[in-house]
Amino acid sequence: MNNKQERAGNILLVGVGGQGTILASKVLSEGLLRAGFDVKMSEIHGMSQRGGSVSTHVKFGRKVHSPVIHEGQADMLASFEKAEAMRWLSYLRPGGMLVVNDFEIRPLSVLTGAAEYPDGLIGRLKEAVPGLLAFDAGAAASELGNAKAQNIVLLGALVKCMGLGDIAWPEVIKDVVPPKTYELNVRAFEAGQRKF
């Protein structure tokens, strides 16, 4: 993947409704388009308004025919919530890279006592995936003054892991996010890049 023309990838971004998974995917897809790649993106919302699982498939390369990533095909898995990383782990190909926000959102079943949130998830993910980057993106975003920017912090780390730092990401962010959040999102992106 040294030659830009030969680069290609399947990136799966997963999280919980309200975490900004889709916004991060749109920034990623727009950056890849501007770099000259053919890009296909597919969103699956699944009760996202109620804290349900959200996934976005982003495929890029010289020519992409389908936006769907099947099990065992994702080169990169970026998870905005650690239980979602475990839920989608089977989609990561052997030798793939996993970027995880060490953050938990307890679903209603856990809050009502009907289920338990799994313990030791980061340790279990480390055992399963040698190429793991796990950090608290929420803490990094809070240091910038807004915990909601953790999606862009995680995106910054993902882009650094992918070796796509040569794209003009601040310009991409400027064209995708609301103007009043531009500066925060650029700082969040840069903070994520420093995590890798």
Beta strands, then each sheet from edge to edge (+ up, - down):
strand 1: 9-16
strand 2: 38-44
strand 3: 53-61
strand 4: 74-79
strand 5: 92-101
strand 6: 132-135
sheet 1: 2+ 3- 1+ 4+ 5+ 6+
end
